[in-house]
């Protein structure tokens, strides 16, 4: 029977409804139900699936991209918020674990966004809100970096689950931090990136990164990548028609499930929309670790010392009591009236 769970994982490869959080949330809930009806207990969605990736930052100047940033902000969501609540309710209804990427805004700032992965358990509870540590290249025009507080692995009914967004899956120390917490199932969320340099094969690069993490950690990696719809291409190229060939370039998206030997389990999906399914047997993670357990016997912790700052970055530190006028504004009595 085995010590660890066996289950079906689903990786979604599709495009959002561009800059429309409500409609994209509906699409996500529908896809969760579809995957659950096919036996999936884990459903992984692409990076910033709700509800846009800032392709304009790769095509336009920062000045030209300014109005698009406002659209991105207006199309972002809070975590928690109504969109995440709807997805969590669907996860609970279907009894599946969900990892989904969102553009996250906060009430404390009206100009800062985060590239965030939200992990939801099969009971509908939010397990994590991981903000991408370092936005990649042109992404720095759109997102701020997260902190180490969310580099967490979670006990779920499908095993110990962790996740990273896109380029974070090349960050060796971030990956090791998850593996050192006993990660057995890793979700790697990506976007299709056809605007990369001409000699860069994004689909192959995604697969290589996933294979590296799976092989090094002896874990299963579930890769979910977005696609670029005609809706997105038309919107971004309306004033930049020369960018259409870039956005239409092939071999720009890969989704699939890779095993602890680094090989794809079943069939992967390149460029086309769909849901990839594969059976995961976590008991297959055990024997390979007899050879290389980089978070155990195949390491020298007397030689290497990785320290991770897990404090949450705070905007301000408070001391003392709030001013009397603040208390009055909130319906509290002034000190001489108490």
C-alpha positions in Angstrom: 0.0 0.0 0.0 2.9 2.4 0.7 3.7 4.9 3.4 2.9 8.0 1.3 -0.1 9.0 -0.7 -0.9 8.1 -4.3 -3.0 10.6 -6.3 -3.8 12.2 -9.6 -2.3 15.7 -10.3 -3.6 18.1 -12.9 -1.7 20.9 -14.5 -3.7 23.6 -16.3 -2.3 25.2 -19.4 -4.6 28.0 -20.6 -4.9 31.8 -20.8 -6.8 34.0 -18.4 -9.7 36.3 -19.4 -7.4 39.2 -20.0 -7.4 41.7 -17.1 -10.8 40.4 -15.9 -10.5 38.9 -12.4 -14.1 37.9 -12.1 -14.3 36.1 -15.4 -11.0 34.5 -14.9 -12.1 33.3 -11.4 -15.1 31.7 -13.0 -12.9 30.0 -15.5 -10.6 28.7 -12.8 -13.5 27.3 -10.8 -14.8 25.6 -13.9 -11.4 24.0 -14.6 -11.1 22.9 -11.0 -14.5 21.1 -11.3 -13.4 19.5 -14.6 -10.1 18.3 -13.2 -11.8 17.0 -10.1 -14.3 15.1 -12.2 -11.3 13.4 -13.8 -10.0 12.3 -10.4 -7.5 15.1 -9.7 -6.7 15.9 -6.1 -4.2 18.6 -6.9 -4.9 21.3 -9.5 -2.1 23.6 -10.5 -2.6 26.9 -12.4 -0.2 29.2 -14.1 1.7 32.2 -12.8 -0.5 35.3 -12.3 -3.4 33.5 -13.9 -5.7 36.1 -12.3 -5.7 37.9 -14.5 -2.8 39.0 -16.7 1.0 38.9 -17.3 2.5 42.3 -18.2 3.7 41.5 -21.7 3.7 45.2 -22.5 6.8 45.6 -20.3 8.8 43.5 -22.8 7.5 45.4 -25.8 6.9 49.0 -24.8 9.0 51.7 -23.1 8.3 52.3 -19.4 6.4 55.5 -20.3 4.2 53.7 -22.8 3.6 50.9 -20.3 2.5 53.3 -17.6 -1.3 53.2 -18.4 -1.0 49.4 -18.7 0.3 49.2 -15.1 -2.8 51.0 -14.0 -5.0 48.4 -15.8 -3.0 45.6 -14.2 -3.5 47.2 -10.8 -7.2 47.6 -11.4 -7.4 44.0 -12.5 -5.5 42.6 -9.5 -7.0 41.0 -6.3 -6.5 41.0 -2.6 -5.6 37.9 -0.7 -7.9 37.0 0.9 -10.6 38.5 -1.2 -13.8 37.5 -3.0 -12.0 35.9 -5.9 -9.9 33.7 -3.7 -12.9 32.9 -1.5 -14.7 31.6 -4.6 -11.8 29.4 -5.6 -11.4 28.2 -2.0 -15.1 27.3 -1.9 -14.7 25.3 -5.2 -11.6 23.5 -3.8 -13.6 22.5 -0.7 -16.7 21.5 -2.8 -14.5 19.3 -5.0 -12.1 18.1 -2.3 -9.0 19.2 -4.2 -5.8 21.1 -3.3 -5.2 24.2 -5.5 -2.2 26.3 -6.3 -3.0 29.4 -8.4 -1.1 32.6 -9.4 -2.5 36.1 -8.9 -1.6 39.7 -9.2 -1.9 40.8 -5.6 -2.6 44.3 -4.3 -2.8 45.4 -0.7 -4.8 48.0 1.1 -1.7 49.6 2.5 -0.4 50.6 -0.9 -2.0 51.9 -4.1 0.9 51.4 -6.4 2.6 48.2 -5.4 1.7 44.7 -6.8 3.0 41.3 -6.0 3.3 38.2 -8.2 1.7 35.8 -5.7 1.0 32.1 -5.5 -1.9 31.1 -3.4 -2.1 27.6 -2.0 -5.5 26.2 -0.9 -6.1 23.0 0.9 -8.8 20.5 0.0 -10.8 21.8 3.0 -10.9 25.3 1.4 -8.4 26.9 3.8 -5.7 29.2 2.5 -2.4 27.6 3.4 0.0 30.1 1.9 0.4 33.4 0.0 3.8 33.3 -1.5 5.0 36.5 -3.1 7.7 35.9 -5.8 11.0 36.9 -4.2 12.6 38.5 -7.2 10.7 39.7 -10.3 12.6 38.7 -13.4 14.1 41.2 -15.8 11.3 43.5 -17.2 8.9 42.2 -14.5 10.6 44.7 -12.1 8.4 47.4 -13.7 5.3 45.7 -12.4 6.0 43.8 -9.1 7.8 44.2 -5.8 9.6 41.4 -4.2 8.2 39.2 -1.4 10.0 38.0 1.7 11.2 34.8 3.3 8.1 34.3 5.5 6.3 32.4 2.7 9.0 30.0 1.8 6.9 27.2 3.3 6.0 23.6 2.7 2.6 22.4 3.9 1.2 19.1 5.2 -1.7 18.2 3.0 -3.8 15.1 2.3 -1.6 14.6 -0.8 1.7 15.0 1.0 4.1 17.9 1.7 3.4 20.6 -0.8 5.5 23.6 -1.9 5.5 26.0 -4.8 7.6 28.7 -6.6 6.8 31.0 -9.4 8.6 30.9 -12.8 12.2 32.1 -12.4 12.3 31.3 -8.7 12.7 27.7 -9.9 16.2 28.6 -10.9 17.0 30.0 -7.5 19.0 27.1 -5.9 18.7 28.5 -2.3 14.9 29.0 -2.5 14.5 25.5 -3.9 16.7 24.0 -1.2 14.7 25.9 1.5 11.6 24.0 0.4 13.3 20.7 0.0 14.8 21.0 3.5 11.3 21.2 4.9 10.5 17.8 3.5 8.8 18.9 0.2 7.6 15.9 -1.8 5.3 17.7 -4.3 6.5 20.9 -5.9 4.3 23.2 -8.0 6.1 25.3 -10.5 3.9 28.0 -12.1 5.0 29.7 -15.3 3.8 32.1 -18.0 4.4 31.6 -21.7 7.3 33.8 -22.7 7.6 34.0 -26.5 9.2 37.5 -26.2 12.5 36.0 -25.0 15.7 36.2 -27.1 15.4 34.5 -30.4 17.6 31.5 -29.5 15.8 30.9 -26.2 13.4 27.9 -26.2 11.1 28.7 -23.3 9.2 25.3 -23.3 12.5 23.4 -23.1 13.9 25.8 -20.4 10.8 25.2 -18.3 11.2 21.4 -18.6 14.9 21.6 -17.7 14.2 23.6 -14.6 11.5 21.2 -13.4 13.7 18.2 -14.2 16.6 19.7 -12.2 14.4 20.2 -9.1 12.8 16.8 -9.3 16.1 15.0 -9.8 18.1 16.9 -7.2 15.3 16.7 -4.6 13.9 13.3 -5.6 10.4 14.9 -5.7 7.5 15.2 -8.1 7.1 18.6 -9.9 3.8 19.8 -11.3 4.4 22.4 -14.0 1.5 24.7 -15.0 2.1 27.3 -17.7 -0.2 29.9 -19.3 -0.8 30.4 -23.0 -1.2 33.6 -24.9 -4.7 34.1 -26.4 -5.6 36.1 -29.4 -7.4 38.4 -27.0 -4.1 39.2 -25.3 -2.2 39.6 -28.6 -4.7 42.0 -30.0 -4.8 44.1 -26.8 -1.0 44.4 -26.5 -0.3 45.0 -30.2 -3.0 47.5 -31.0 -0.3 50.3 -31.1 2.6 47.9 -31.6 1.7 45.6 -34.5 5.4 44.7 -35.0 5.2 42.8 -31.7 2.7 40.2 -33.0 5.3 37.8 -34.4 7.1 37.8 -31.1 3.9 37.0 -29.2 2.9 34.2 -31.6 6.3 32.4 -31.4 6.0 28.7 -30.8 7.6 26.5 -28.2 6.9 29.1 -25.5 4.8 27.1 -23.0 5.2 23.7 -21.3 3.0 22.0 -18.7 3.5 18.5 -17.3 4.4 16.4 -14.3 7.9 15.2 -13.7 9.0 12.4 -11.4 11.9 12.0 -9.0 14.1 10.7 -11.8 13.6 14.0 -13.7 11.6 12.5 -16.5 8.1 13.5 -17.6 5.4 11.2 -16.3 3.0 10.5 -19.1 2.7 13.3 -21.7 3.6 16.9 -21.4 1.8 19.7 -23.3 3.6 22.3 -25.4 1.8 25.6 -26.4 -1.7 24.1 -26.8 -4.4 24.7 -24.2 -5.5 21.8 -22.0 -5.2 20.0 -18.7 -2.3 17.5 -18.2 -3.0 14.6 -15.8 -0.6 12.2 -14.2 -0.6 9.6 -11.4 1.8 10.5 -8.6 3.1 7.8 -6.2 5.1 9.6 -3.5 6.5 6.2 -2.4 8.7 6.5 -5.5 10.6 9.3 -3.8 12.2 6.9 -1.3 14.6 4.7 -3.1 16.3 7.4 -5.1 17.2 9.2 -1.9 19.3 6.3 -0.8 21.8 7.5 -3.4 21.4 11.3 -3.1 19.5 12.9 -0.2 20.7 16.4 -0.4 18.7 17.5 2.6 20.0 14.5 4.7 22.9 12.0 4.4 24.2 13.4 1.1 25.2 16.7 2.5 27.7 18.3 5.0 25.8 20.6 7.3 29.1 21.1 9.2 30.5 22.6 6.1 27.5 24.4 4.6 25.1 26.7 6.6 22.0 28.1 4.9 20.2 30.7 7.0 16.8 31.9 5.9 15.2 35.1 7.2 11.6 34.2 7.7 10.5 37.5 9.2 7.7 39.4 7.4 8.8 42.7 6.0 6.9 45.5 7.8 6.2 49.0 6.5 6.4 50.6 9.9 7.1 49.7 13.5 4.7 51.1 16.1 5.4 52.2 19.7 3.3 53.9 22.3 -0.5 54.5 22.3 -2.4 55.9 19.4 -3.2 59.6 19.5 -6.4 60.8 21.2 -7.9 62.1 18.0 -7.4 58.6 16.4 -9.4 57.1 19.3 -12.1 59.7 19.0 -12.3 59.0 15.3 -13.0 55.4 16.1 -15.7 56.2 18.7 -13.5 55.8 21.8 -13.5 58.2 24.7 -10.8 60.8 25.1 -8.4 60.2 28.1 -10.1 62.9 30.3 -13.5 61.4 29.6 -12.7 57.9 30.5 
